[in-house]
Amino acid sequence: MGDIRRVHVIDDDCAMRESLGLLLETLGYAVESWDGSQPALERAEFLPGDLLLVDYRLGGCTGVDILRRIRKRGYRPPAIVMSGHLRSETADLDGALFLEKPFAPQALLDAIRKAGAAPG
């Protein structure tokens, strides 16, 4: 599992949040799930060992917008932006890794390991 111990899943799609939560818990991670950007920005606390797994398209903003707002507060969790609508080579991900939907469980695990090894 590397240095990542807890994953914050931010997605406004309930089914996606639930399936990711189950998968991540099966892989041994603690999971915090957030229904979109506002709940995450209002209530999430980020600690060393946390990772942000966020959908790119959220109501009112993007996953990258959330990442930037969290960083302005002084938190620098590693991040993975998920999308089925973007291409990684054309997206400004502000240092986050990109994971194209749909993805296999192994692809998610590989991305988490890579994010955990990357400098914050």
Backbone as XML, in Angstrom:
<?xml version="1.0"?>
<chain id="A" units="angstrom">
  <residue number="1" name="MET">
    <atom name="N" x="0.811" y="-1.197" z="0.000"/>
    <atom name="CA" x="0.000" y="0.000" z="0.000"/>
    <atom name="C" x="0.848" y="1.251" z="0.000"/>
  </residue>
  <residue number="2" name="GLY">
    <atom name="N" x="2.122" y="1.165" z="0.212"/>
    <atom name="CA" x="2.957" y="2.359" z="0.194"/>
    <atom name="C" x="2.650" y="3.266" z="1.357"/>
  </residue>
  <residue number="3" name="ASP">
    <atom name="N" x="2.789" y="4.569" z="1.138"/>
    <atom name="CA" x="2.548" y="5.542" z="2.193"/>
    <atom name="C" x="1.088" y="5.960" z="2.299"/>
  </residue>
  <residue number="4" name="ILE">
    <atom name="N" x="0.250" y="5.557" z="1.382"/>
    <atom name="CA" x="-1.155" y="5.956" z="1.391"/>
    <atom name="C" x="-1.922" y="5.047" z="2.351"/>
  </residue>
  <residue number="5" name="ARG">
    <atom name="N" x="-2.642" y="5.675" z="3.278"/>
    <atom name="CA" x="-3.437" y="4.909" z="4.241"/>
    <atom name="C" x="-4.940" y="5.167" z="4.086"/>
  </residue>
  <residue number="6" name="ARG">
    <atom name="N" x="-5.293" y="6.388" z="3.672"/>
    <atom name="CA" x="-6.708" y="6.736" z="3.551"/>
    <atom name="C" x="-6.933" y="7.437" z="2.211"/>
  </residue>
  <residue number="7" name="VAL">
    <atom name="N" x="-8.057" y="7.102" z="1.580"/>
    <atom name="CA" x="-8.409" y="7.692" z="0.285"/>
    <atom name="C" x="-9.709" y="8.457" z="0.441"/>
  </residue>
  <residue number="8" name="HIS">
    <atom name="N" x="-9.689" y="9.722" z="0.019"/>
    <atom name="CA" x="-10.892" y="10.550" z="-0.038"/>
    <atom name="C" x="-11.452" y="10.427" z="-1.456"/>
  </residue>
  <residue number="9" name="VAL">
    <atom name="N" x="-12.631" y="9.829" z="-1.581"/>
    <atom name="CA" x="-13.289" y="9.677" z="-2.879"/>
    <atom name="C" x="-14.299" y="10.807" z="-3.014"/>
  </residue>
  <residue number="10" name="ILE">
    <atom name="N" x="-14.103" y="11.659" z="-4.020"/>
    <atom name="CA" x="-15.015" y="12.774" z="-4.260"/>
    <atom name="C" x="-15.641" y="12.582" z="-5.632"/>
  </residue>
  <residue number="11" name="ASP">
    <atom name="N" x="-16.930" y="12.253" z="-5.611"/>
    <atom name="CA" x="-17.649" y="11.998" z="-6.858"/>
    <atom name="C" x="-19.128" y="12.227" z="-6.585"/>
  </residue>
  <residue number="12" name="ASP">
    <atom name="N" x="-19.828" y="12.884" z="-7.495"/>
    <atom name="CA" x="-21.257" y="13.119" z="-7.286"/>
    <atom name="C" x="-22.117" y="11.957" z="-7.779"/>
  </residue>
  <residue number="13" name="ASP">
    <atom name="N" x="-21.491" y="10.900" z="-8.274"/>
    <atom name="CA" x="-22.188" y="9.695" z="-8.708"/>
    <atom name="C" x="-22.152" y="8.687" z="-7.554"/>
  </residue>
  <residue number="14" name="CYS">
    <atom name="N" x="-23.303" y="8.478" z="-6.933"/>
    <atom name="CA" x="-23.398" y="7.611" z="-5.751"/>
    <atom name="C" x="-22.901" y="6.195" z="-6.035"/>
  </residue>
  <residue number="15" name="ALA">
    <atom name="N" x="-23.299" y="5.618" z="-7.157"/>
    <atom name="CA" x="-22.887" y="4.256" z="-7.484"/>
    <atom name="C" x="-21.375" y="4.165" z="-7.634"/>
  </residue>
  <residue number="16" name="MET">
    <atom name="N" x="-20.768" y="5.173" z="-8.240"/>
    <atom name="CA" x="-19.314" y="5.179" z="-8.413"/>
    <atom name="C" x="-18.623" y="5.291" z="-7.054"/>
  </residue>
  <residue number="17" name="ARG">
    <atom name="N" x="-19.109" y="6.190" z="-6.200"/>
    <atom name="CA" x="-18.526" y="6.336" z="-4.853"/>
    <atom name="C" x="-18.587" y="5.034" z="-4.083"/>
  </residue>
  <residue number="18" name="GLU">
    <atom name="N" x="-19.751" y="4.392" z="-4.130"/>
    <atom name="CA" x="-19.921" y="3.146" z="-3.383"/>
    <atom name="C" x="-19.029" y="2.034" z="-3.918"/>
  </residue>
  <residue number="19" name="SER">
    <atom name="N" x="-18.948" y="1.884" z="-5.230"/>
    <atom name="CA" x="-18.125" y="0.811" z="-5.784"/>
    <atom name="C" x="-16.644" y="1.076" z="-5.526"/>
  </residue>
  <residue number="20" name="LEU">
    <atom name="N" x="-16.221" y="2.328" z="-5.649"/>
    <atom name="CA" x="-14.826" y="2.646" z="-5.333"/>
    <atom name="C" x="-14.531" y="2.424" z="-3.858"/>
  </residue>
  <residue number="21" name="GLY">
    <atom name="N" x="-15.468" y="2.805" z="-2.999"/>
    <atom name="CA" x="-15.276" y="2.601" z="-1.570"/>
    <atom name="C" x="-15.090" y="1.134" z="-1.222"/>
  </residue>
  <residue number="22" name="LEU">
    <atom name="N" x="-15.947" y="0.278" z="-1.773"/>
    <atom name="CA" x="-15.828" y="-1.164" z="-1.522"/>
    <atom name="C" x="-14.513" y="-1.720" z="-2.042"/>
  </residue>
  <residue number="23" name="LEU">
    <atom name="N" x="-14.137" y="-1.319" z="-3.245"/>
    <atom name="CA" x="-12.881" y="-1.789" z="-3.828"/>
    <atom name="C" x="-11.689" y="-1.349" z="-2.977"/>
  </residue>
  <residue number="24" name="LEU">
    <atom name="N" x="-11.659" y="-0.077" z="-2.609"/>
    <atom name="CA" x="-10.536" y="0.450" z="-1.834"/>
    <atom name="C" x="-10.447" y="-0.192" z="-0.451"/>
  </residue>
  <residue number="25" name="GLU">
    <atom name="N" x="-11.587" y="-0.419" z="0.184"/>
    <atom name="CA" x="-11.572" y="-1.088" z="1.486"/>
    <atom name="C" x="-11.070" y="-2.521" z="1.357"/>
  </residue>
  <residue number="26" name="THR">
    <atom name="N" x="-11.457" y="-3.205" z="0.285"/>
    <atom name="CA" x="-10.967" y="-4.556" z="0.020"/>
    <atom name="C" x="-9.451" y="-4.561" z="-0.150"/>
  </residue>
  <residue number="27" name="LEU">
    <atom name="N" x="-8.918" y="-3.496" z="-0.726"/>
    <atom name="CA" x="-7.471" y="-3.379" z="-0.922"/>
    <atom name="C" x="-6.736" y="-2.943" z="0.350"/>
  </residue>
  <residue number="28" name="GLY">
    <atom name="N" x="-7.492" y="-2.650" z="1.417"/>
    <atom name="CA" x="-6.868" y="-2.325" z="2.692"/>
    <atom name="C" x="-6.783" y="-0.858" z="3.041"/>
  </residue>
  <residue number="29" name="TYR">
    <atom name="N" x="-7.443" y="-0.007" z="2.277"/>
    <atom name="CA" x="-7.412" y="1.431" z="2.545"/>
    <atom name="C" x="-8.627" y="1.855" z="3.365"/>
  </residue>
  <residue number="30" name="ALA">
    <atom name="N" x="-8.445" y="2.814" z="4.235"/>
    <atom name="CA" x="-9.572" y="3.497" z="4.859"/>
    <atom name="C" x="-10.140" y="4.438" z="3.800"/>
  </residue>
  <residue number="31" name="VAL">
    <atom name="N" x="-11.444" y="4.650" z="3.825"/>
    <atom name="CA" x="-12.087" y="5.453" z="2.782"/>
    <atom name="C" x="-12.996" y="6.501" z="3.406"/>
  </residue>
  <residue number="32" name="GLU">
    <atom name="N" x="-12.900" y="7.710" z="2.898"/>
    <atom name="CA" x="-13.852" y="8.791" z="3.187"/>
    <atom name="C" x="-14.514" y="9.114" z="1.858"/>
  </residue>
  <residue number="33" name="SER">
    <atom name="N" x="-15.835" y="9.042" z="1.801"/>
    <atom name="CA" x="-16.559" y="9.331" z="0.563"/>
    <atom name="C" x="-17.280" y="10.657" z="0.685"/>
  </residue>
  <residue number="34" name="TRP">
    <atom name="N" x="-17.230" y="11.437" z="-0.374"/>
    <atom name="CA" x="-17.834" y="12.772" z="-0.399"/>
    <atom name="C" x="-18.708" y="12.906" z="-1.630"/>
  </residue>
  <residue number="35" name="ASP">
    <atom name="N" x="-19.930" y="13.356" z="-1.411"/>
    <atom name="CA" x="-20.914" y="13.540" z="-2.480"/>
    <atom name="C" x="-20.710" y="14.903" z="-3.129"/>
  </residue>
  <residue number="36" name="GLY">
    <atom name="N" x="-19.687" y="15.005" z="-3.945"/>
    <atom name="CA" x="-19.417" y="16.247" z="-4.654"/>
    <atom name="C" x="-18.445" y="17.149" z="-3.933"/>
  </residue>
  <residue number="37" name="SER">
    <atom name="N" x="-18.272" y="18.326" z="-4.505"/>
    <atom name="CA" x="-17.224" y="19.237" z="-4.036"/>
    <atom name="C" x="-17.535" y="19.924" z="-2.717"/>
  </residue>
  <residue number="38" name="GLN">
    <atom name="N" x="-18.752" y="20.403" z="-2.537"/>
    <atom name="CA" x="-19.056" y="21.184" z="-1.329"/>
    <atom name="C" x="-18.850" y="20.406" z="-0.039"/>
  </residue>
  <residue number="39" name="PRO">
    <atom name="N" x="-19.429" y="19.198" z="0.087"/>
    <atom name="CA" x="-19.202" y="18.463" z="1.332"/>
    <atom name="C" x="-17.716" y="18.216" z="1.601"/>
  </residue>
  <residue number="40" name="ALA">
    <atom name="N" x="-16.975" y="17.892" z="0.561"/>
    <atom name="CA" x="-15.538" y="17.636" z="0.744"/>
    <atom name="C" x="-14.812" y="18.897" z="1.179"/>
  </residue>
  <residue number="41" name="LEU">
    <atom name="N" x="-15.116" y="20.001" z="0.552"/>
    <atom name="CA" x="-14.427" y="21.251" z="0.890"/>
    <atom name="C" x="-14.829" y="21.763" z="2.267"/>
  </residue>
  <residue number="42" name="GLU">
    <atom name="N" x="-16.046" y="21.499" z="2.675"/>
    <atom name="CA" x="-16.524" y="21.989" z="3.970"/>
    <atom name="C" x="-16.098" y="21.119" z="5.144"/>
  </residue>
  <residue number="43" name="ARG">
    <atom name="N" x="-15.995" y="19.800" z="4.938"/>
    <atom name="CA" x="-15.796" y="18.914" z="6.087"/>
    <atom name="C" x="-14.549" y="18.055" z="6.067"/>
  </residue>
  <residue number="44" name="ALA">
    <atom name="N" x="-13.915" y="17.874" z="4.933"/>
    <atom name="CA" x="-12.771" y="16.962" z="4.872"/>
    <atom name="C" x="-11.551" y="17.544" z="5.573"/>
  </residue>
  <residue number="45" name="GLU">
    <atom name="N" x="-10.864" y="16.692" z="6.297"/>
    <atom name="CA" x="-9.577" y="17.038" z="6.888"/>
    <atom name="C" x="-8.558" y="16.090" z="6.285"/>
  </residue>
  <residue number="46" name="PHE">
    <atom name="N" x="-7.480" y="16.650" z="5.794"/>
    <atom name="CA" x="-6.462" y="15.838" z="5.146"/>
    <atom name="C" x="-5.253" y="15.696" z="6.055"/>
  </residue>
  <residue number="47" name="LEU">
    <atom name="N" x="-4.783" y="14.459" z="6.170"/>
    <atom name="CA" x="-3.668" y="14.123" z="7.037"/>
    <atom name="C" x="-2.573" y="13.480" z="6.210"/>
  </residue>
  <residue number="48" name="PRO">
    <atom name="N" x="-1.349" y="13.439" z="6.729"/>
    <atom name="CA" x="-0.311" y="12.687" z="6.017"/>
    <atom name="C" x="-0.796" y="11.257" z="5.782"/>
  </residue>
  <residue number="49" name="GLY">
    <atom name="N" x="-0.549" y="10.735" z="4.609"/>
    <atom name="CA" x="-1.009" y="9.398" z="4.265"/>
    <atom name="C" x="-2.353" y="9.382" z="3.567"/>
  </residue>
  <residue number="50" name="ASP">
    <atom name="N" x="-2.945" y="10.561" z="3.346"/>
    <atom name="CA" x="-4.215" y="10.654" z="2.625"/>
    <atom name="C" x="-3.964" y="10.857" z="1.136"/>
  </residue>
  <residue number="51" name="LEU">
    <atom name="N" x="-4.915" y="10.404" z="0.353"/>
    <atom name="CA" x="-4.889" y="10.590" z="-1.098"/>
    <atom name="C" x="-6.255" y="11.083" z="-1.529"/>
  </residue>
  <residue number="52" name="LEU">
    <atom name="N" x="-6.283" y="11.970" z="-2.499"/>
    <atom name="CA" x="-7.517" y="12.496" z="-3.058"/>
    <atom name="C" x="-7.790" y="11.783" z="-4.382"/>
  </residue>
  <residue number="53" name="LEU">
    <atom name="N" x="-8.935" y="11.107" z="-4.485"/>
    <atom name="CA" x="-9.375" y="10.449" z="-5.707"/>
    <atom name="C" x="-10.658" y="11.154" z="-6.121"/>
  </residue>
  <residue number="54" name="VAL">
    <atom name="N" x="-10.573" y="11.976" z="-7.154"/>
    <atom name="CA" x="-11.677" y="12.882" z="-7.465"/>
    <atom name="C" x="-12.072" y="12.790" z="-8.935"/>
  </residue>
  <residue number="55" name="ASP">
    <atom name="N" x="-13.380" y="12.820" z="-9.152"/>
    <atom name="CA" x="-13.897" y="12.854" z="-10.510"/>
    <atom name="C" x="-13.614" y="14.235" z="-11.104"/>
  </residue>
  <residue number="56" name="TYR">
    <atom name="N" x="-13.343" y="14.263" z="-12.398"/>
    <atom name="CA" x="-13.063" y="15.552" z="-13.024"/>
    <atom name="C" x="-14.321" y="16.417" z="-13.131"/>
  </residue>
  <residue number="57" name="ARG">
    <atom name="N" x="-15.412" y="15.815" z="-13.523"/>
    <atom name="CA" x="-16.652" y="16.573" z="-13.701"/>
    <atom name="C" x="-17.516" y="16.490" z="-12.453"/>
  </residue>
  <residue number="58" name="LEU">
    <atom name="N" x="-17.649" y="17.610" z="-11.789"/>
    <atom name="CA" x="-18.509" y="17.718" z="-10.615"/>
    <atom name="C" x="-19.392" y="18.936" z="-10.798"/>
  </residue>
  <residue number="59" name="GLY">
    <atom name="N" x="-20.533" y="18.939" z="-10.174"/>
    <atom name="CA" x="-21.429" y="20.082" z="-10.293"/>
    <atom name="C" x="-20.768" y="21.373" z="-9.825"/>
  </residue>
  <residue number="60" name="GLY">
    <atom name="N" x="-20.648" y="22.332" z="-10.711"/>
    <atom name="CA" x="-20.143" y="23.643" z="-10.332"/>
    <atom name="C" x="-18.645" y="23.831" z="-10.406"/>
  </residue>
  <residue number="61" name="CYS">
    <atom name="N" x="-17.874" y="22.747" z="-10.496"/>
    <atom name="CA" x="-16.419" y="22.893" z="-10.601"/>
    <atom name="C" x="-15.830" y="21.583" z="-11.107"/>
  </residue>
  <residue number="62" name="THR">
    <atom name="N" x="-14.521" y="21.570" z="-11.224"/>
    <atom name="CA" x="-13.837" y="20.349" z="-11.644"/>
    <atom name="C" x="-13.046" y="19.779" z="-10.477"/>
  </residue>
  <residue number="63" name="GLY">
    <atom name="N" x="-12.625" y="18.553" z="-10.634"/>
    <atom name="CA" x="-11.772" y="17.937" z="-9.632"/>
    <atom name="C" x="-10.476" y="18.695" z="-9.442"/>
  </residue>
  <residue number="64" name="VAL">
    <atom name="N" x="-9.962" y="19.282" z="-10.510"/>
    <atom name="CA" x="-8.729" y="20.081" z="-10.411"/>
    <atom name="C" x="-8.997" y="21.354" z="-9.612"/>
  </residue>
  <residue number="65" name="ASP">
    <atom name="N" x="-10.176" y="21.959" z="-9.781"/>
    <atom name="CA" x="-10.538" y="23.129" z="-8.966"/>
    <atom name="C" x="-10.522" y="22.769" z="-7.480"/>
  </residue>
  <residue number="66" name="ILE">
    <atom name="N" x="-11.064" y="21.602" z="-7.148"/>
    <atom name="CA" x="-11.076" y="21.161" z="-5.753"/>
    <atom name="C" x="-9.654" y="20.994" z="-5.236"/>
  </residue>
  <residue number="67" name="LEU">
    <atom name="N" x="-8.827" y="20.350" z="-6.031"/>
    <atom name="CA" x="-7.429" y="20.150" z="-5.644"/>
    <atom name="C" x="-6.750" y="21.489" z="-5.366"/>
  </residue>
  <residue number="68" name="ARG">
    <atom name="N" x="-6.960" y="22.453" z="-6.220"/>
    <atom name="CA" x="-6.343" y="23.782" z="-6.026"/>
    <atom name="C" x="-6.869" y="24.462" z="-4.763"/>
  </residue>
  <residue number="69" name="ARG">
    <atom name="N" x="-8.155" y="24.335" z="-4.503"/>
    <atom name="CA" x="-8.727" y="24.955" z="-3.294"/>
    <atom name="C" x="-8.199" y="24.290" z="-2.027"/>
  </residue>
  <residue number="70" name="ILE">
    <atom name="N" x="-8.025" y="22.996" z="-2.067"/>
    <atom name="CA" x="-7.464" y="22.280" z="-0.913"/>
    <atom name="C" x="-6.017" y="22.709" z="-0.689"/>
  </residue>
  <residue number="71" name="ARG">
    <atom name="N" x="-5.262" y="22.856" z="-1.764"/>
    <atom name="CA" x="-3.859" y="23.280" z="-1.640"/>
    <atom name="C" x="-3.742" y="24.697" z="-1.080"/>
  </residue>
  <residue number="72" name="LYS">
    <atom name="N" x="-4.693" y="25.568" z="-1.418"/>
    <atom name="CA" x="-4.661" y="26.930" z="-0.874"/>
    <atom name="C" x="-4.798" y="26.943" z="0.635"/>
  </residue>
  <residue number="73" name="ARG">
    <atom name="N" x="-5.406" y="25.899" z="1.194"/>
    <atom name="CA" x="-5.547" y="25.771" z="2.644"/>
    <atom name="C" x="-4.283" y="25.217" z="3.306"/>
  </residue>
  <residue number="74" name="GLY">
    <atom name="N" x="-3.308" y="24.856" z="2.488"/>
    <atom name="CA" x="-2.064" y="24.342" z="3.029"/>
    <atom name="C" x="-1.932" y="22.833" z="3.004"/>
  </residue>
  <residue number="75" name="TYR">
    <atom name="N" x="-2.962" y="22.131" z="2.549"/>
    <atom name="CA" x="-2.889" y="20.680" z="2.427"/>
    <atom name="C" x="-2.320" y="20.331" z="1.060"/>
  </residue>
  <residue number="76" name="ARG">
    <atom name="N" x="-1.486" y="19.303" z="0.999"/>
    <atom name="CA" x="-0.903" y="18.887" z="-0.279"/>
    <atom name="C" x="-1.012" y="17.376" z="-0.472"/>
  </residue>
  <residue number="77" name="PRO">
    <atom name="N" x="-2.235" y="16.818" z="-0.379"/>
    <atom name="CA" x="-2.341" y="15.366" z="-0.568"/>
    <atom name="C" x="-2.052" y="14.992" z="-2.019"/>
  </residue>
  <residue number="78" name="PRO">
    <atom name="N" x="-1.451" y="13.831" z="-2.232"/>
    <atom name="CA" x="-1.344" y="13.360" z="-3.610"/>
    <atom name="C" x="-2.750" y="13.173" z="-4.161"/>
  </residue>
  <residue number="79" name="ALA">
    <atom name="N" x="-2.887" y="13.284" z="-5.470"/>
    <atom name="CA" x="-4.231" y="13.251" z="-6.052"/>
    <atom name="C" x="-4.258" y="12.485" z="-7.362"/>
  </residue>
  <residue number="80" name="ILE">
    <atom name="N" x="-5.413" y="11.886" z="-7.592"/>
    <atom name="CA" x="-5.713" y="11.217" z="-8.850"/>
    <atom name="C" x="-7.037" y="11.785" z="-9.342"/>
  </residue>
  <residue number="81" name="VAL">
    <atom name="N" x="-7.046" y="12.258" z="-10.573"/>
    <atom name="CA" x="-8.262" y="12.778" z="-11.196"/>
    <atom name="C" x="-8.769" y="11.715" z="-12.166"/>
  </residue>
  <residue number="82" name="MET">
    <atom name="N" x="-10.036" y="11.333" z="-11.989"/>
    <atom name="CA" x="-10.660" y="10.322" z="-12.849"/>
    <atom name="C" x="-11.573" y="11.007" z="-13.865"/>
  </residue>
  <residue number="83" name="SER">
    <atom name="N" x="-11.595" y="10.484" z="-15.078"/>
    <atom name="CA" x="-12.530" y="11.015" z="-16.061"/>
    <atom name="C" x="-12.689" y="10.058" z="-17.224"/>
  </residue>
  <residue number="84" name="GLY">
    <atom name="N" x="-13.888" y="10.004" z="-17.724"/>
    <atom name="CA" x="-14.160" y="9.300" z="-18.966"/>
    <atom name="C" x="-14.343" y="10.271" z="-20.112"/>
  </residue>
  <residue number="85" name="HIS">
    <atom name="N" x="-14.130" y="11.567" z="-19.829"/>
    <atom name="CA" x="-14.406" y="12.618" z="-20.817"/>
    <atom name="C" x="-13.181" y="13.431" z="-21.186"/>
  </residue>
  <residue number="86" name="LEU">
    <atom name="N" x="-12.052" y="13.159" z="-20.603"/>
    <atom name="CA" x="-10.828" y="13.941" z="-20.812"/>
    <atom name="C" x="-9.749" y="13.078" z="-21.405"/>
  </residue>
  <residue number="87" name="ARG">
    <atom name="N" x="-8.789" y="13.701" z="-21.952"/>
    <atom name="CA" x="-7.555" y="13.026" z="-22.355"/>
    <atom name="C" x="-6.441" y="13.598" z="-21.492"/>
  </residue>
  <residue number="88" name="SER">
    <atom name="N" x="-5.643" y="12.734" z="-20.916"/>
    <atom name="CA" x="-4.606" y="13.191" z="-19.991"/>
    <atom name="C" x="-3.608" y="14.116" z="-20.664"/>
  </residue>
  <residue number="89" name="GLU">
    <atom name="N" x="-3.332" y="13.887" z="-21.934"/>
    <atom name="CA" x="-2.326" y="14.706" z="-22.607"/>
    <atom name="C" x="-2.806" y="16.127" z="-22.894"/>
  </residue>
  <residue number="90" name="THR">
    <atom name="N" x="-4.102" y="16.370" z="-22.817"/>
    <atom name="CA" x="-4.611" y="17.718" z="-23.086"/>
    <atom name="C" x="-5.134" y="18.409" z="-21.833"/>
  </residue>
  <residue number="91" name="ALA">
    <atom name="N" x="-5.151" y="17.711" z="-20.717"/>
    <atom name="CA" x="-5.743" y="18.268" z="-19.494"/>
    <atom name="C" x="-4.681" y="18.888" z="-18.594"/>
  </residue>
  <residue number="92" name="ASP">
    <atom name="N" x="-5.024" y="20.011" z="-17.981"/>
    <atom name="CA" x="-4.192" y="20.602" z="-16.939"/>
    <atom name="C" x="-4.645" y="19.988" z="-15.624"/>
  </residue>
  <residue number="93" name="LEU">
    <atom name="N" x="-3.860" y="19.072" z="-15.111"/>
    <atom name="CA" x="-4.235" y="18.350" z="-13.895"/>
    <atom name="C" x="-3.530" y="18.893" z="-12.661"/>
  </residue>
  <residue number="94" name="ASP">
    <atom name="N" x="-2.752" y="19.945" z="-12.805"/>
    <atom name="CA" x="-2.078" y="20.606" z="-11.684"/>
    <atom name="C" x="-1.307" y="19.611" z="-10.816"/>
  </residue>
  <residue number="95" name="GLY">
    <atom name="N" x="-0.578" y="18.722" z="-11.473"/>
    <atom name="CA" x="0.274" y="17.782" z="-10.752"/>
    <atom name="C" x="-0.386" y="16.488" z="-10.337"/>
  </residue>
  <residue number="96" name="ALA">
    <atom name="N" x="-1.694" y="16.374" z="-10.531"/>
    <atom name="CA" x="-2.386" y="15.136" z="-10.176"/>
    <atom name="C" x="-2.160" y="14.084" z="-11.261"/>
  </residue>
  <residue number="97" name="LEU">
    <atom name="N" x="-2.278" y="12.839" z="-10.895"/>
    <atom name="CA" x="-2.246" y="11.762" z="-11.871"/>
    <atom name="C" x="-3.617" y="11.666" z="-12.535"/>
  </residue>
  <residue number="98" name="PHE">
    <atom name="N" x="-3.660" y="11.090" z="-13.717"/>
    <atom name="CA" x="-4.914" y="10.939" z="-14.448"/>
    <atom name="C" x="-5.255" y="9.459" z="-14.554"/>
  </residue>
  <residue number="99" name="LEU">
    <atom name="N" x="-6.517" y="9.136" z="-14.337"/>
    <atom name="CA" x="-6.993" y="7.766" z="-14.477"/>
    <atom name="C" x="-8.250" y="7.803" z="-15.335"/>
  </residue>
  <residue number="100" name="GLU">
    <atom name="N" x="-8.170" y="7.170" z="-16.501"/>
    <atom name="CA" x="-9.291" y="7.189" z="-17.434"/>
    <atom name="C" x="-10.335" y="6.148" z="-17.055"/>
  </residue>
  <residue number="101" name="LYS">
    <atom name="N" x="-11.594" y="6.593" z="-16.982"/>
    <atom name="CA" x="-12.721" y="5.696" z="-16.732"/>
    <atom name="C" x="-13.160" y="5.083" z="-18.052"/>
  </residue>
  <residue number="102" name="PRO">
    <atom name="N" x="-13.634" y="3.878" z="-18.044"/>
    <atom name="CA" x="-13.613" y="2.921" z="-16.938"/>
    <atom name="C" x="-12.207" y="2.362" z="-16.763"/>
  </residue>
  <residue number="103" name="PHE">
    <atom name="N" x="-11.908" y="1.929" z="-15.555"/>
    <atom name="CA" x="-10.584" y="1.379" z="-15.287"/>
    <atom name="C" x="-10.711" y="0.081" z="-14.497"/>
  </residue>
  <residue number="104" name="ALA">
    <atom name="N" x="-9.706" y="-0.749" z="-14.635"/>
    <atom name="CA" x="-9.655" y="-2.016" z="-13.913"/>
    <atom name="C" x="-9.139" y="-1.767" z="-12.501"/>
  </residue>
  <residue number="105" name="PRO">
    <atom name="N" x="-9.491" y="-2.618" z="-11.558"/>
    <atom name="CA" x="-8.981" y="-2.453" z="-10.197"/>
    <atom name="C" x="-7.459" y="-2.337" z="-10.136"/>
  </residue>
  <residue number="106" name="GLN">
    <atom name="N" x="-6.759" y="-3.108" z="-10.950"/>
    <atom name="CA" x="-5.296" y="-3.049" z="-10.927"/>
    <atom name="C" x="-4.792" y="-1.682" z="-11.381"/>
  </residue>
  <residue number="107" name="ALA">
    <atom name="N" x="-5.462" y="-1.059" z="-12.329"/>
    <atom name="CA" x="-5.059" y="0.272" z="-12.782"/>
    <atom name="C" x="-5.209" y="1.290" z="-11.655"/>
  </residue>
  <residue number="108" name="LEU">
    <atom name="N" x="-6.274" y="1.166" z="-10.862"/>
    <atom name="CA" x="-6.455" y="2.058" z="-9.715"/>
    <atom name="C" x="-5.357" y="1.830" z="-8.690"/>
  </residue>
  <residue number="109" name="LEU">
    <atom name="N" x="-5.076" y="0.578" z="-8.380"/>
    <atom name="CA" x="-4.027" y="0.265" z="-7.411"/>
    <atom name="C" x="-2.676" y="0.791" z="-7.885"/>
  </residue>
  <residue number="110" name="ASP">
    <atom name="N" x="-2.370" y="0.614" z="-9.157"/>
    <atom name="CA" x="-1.109" y="1.130" z="-9.713"/>
    <atom name="C" x="-1.036" y="2.648" z="-9.591"/>
  </residue>
  <residue number="111" name="ALA">
    <atom name="N" x="-2.152" y="3.333" z="-9.876"/>
    <atom name="CA" x="-2.175" y="4.797" z="-9.777"/>
    <atom name="C" x="-1.982" y="5.248" z="-8.328"/>
  </residue>
  <residue number="112" name="ILE">
    <atom name="N" x="-2.597" y="4.556" z="-7.384"/>
    <atom name="CA" x="-2.437" y="4.911" z="-5.968"/>
    <atom name="C" x="-0.991" y="4.728" z="-5.541"/>
  </residue>
  <residue number="113" name="ARG">
    <atom name="N" x="-0.390" y="3.630" z="-5.934"/>
    <atom name="CA" x="1.030" y="3.401" z="-5.601"/>
    <atom name="C" x="1.915" y="4.478" z="-6.197"/>
  </residue>
  <residue number="114" name="LYS">
    <atom name="N" x="1.649" y="4.833" z="-7.446"/>
    <atom name="CA" x="2.438" y="5.868" z="-8.103"/>
    <atom name="C" x="2.240" y="7.224" z="-7.427"/>
  </residue>
  <residue number="115" name="ALA">
    <atom name="N" x="1.020" y="7.548" z="-7.100"/>
    <atom name="CA" x="0.727" y="8.828" z="-6.428"/>
    <atom name="C" x="1.398" y="8.888" z="-5.063"/>
  </residue>
  <residue number="116" name="GLY">
    <atom name="N" x="1.394" y="7.773" z="-4.350"/>
    <atom name="CA" x="2.012" y="7.731" z="-3.029"/>
    <atom name="C" x="3.514" y="7.861" z="-3.072"/>
  </residue>
  <residue number="117" name="ALA">
    <atom name="N" x="4.121" y="7.475" z="-4.198"/>
    <atom name="CA" x="5.568" y="7.570" z="-4.349"/>
    <atom name="C" x="6.003" y="8.931" z="-4.898"/>
  </residue>
  <residue number="118" name="ALA">
    <atom name="N" x="5.041" y="9.691" z="-5.462"/>
    <atom name="CA" x="5.373" y="10.974" z="-6.076"/>
    <atom name="C" x="5.572" y="12.037" z="-4.992"/>
  </residue>
  <residue number="119" name="PRO">
    <atom name="N" x="6.493" y="12.984" z="-5.232"/>
    <atom name="CA" x="6.661" y="14.074" z="-4.268"/>
    <atom name="C" x="5.416" y="14.933" z="-4.199"/>
  </residue>
  <residue number="120" name="GLY">
    <atom name="N" x="5.056" y="15.404" z="-2.991"/>
    <atom name="CA" x="3.850" y="16.219" z="-2.813"/>
    <atom name="C" x="4.021" y="17.540" z="-3.233"/>
  </residue>
</chain>
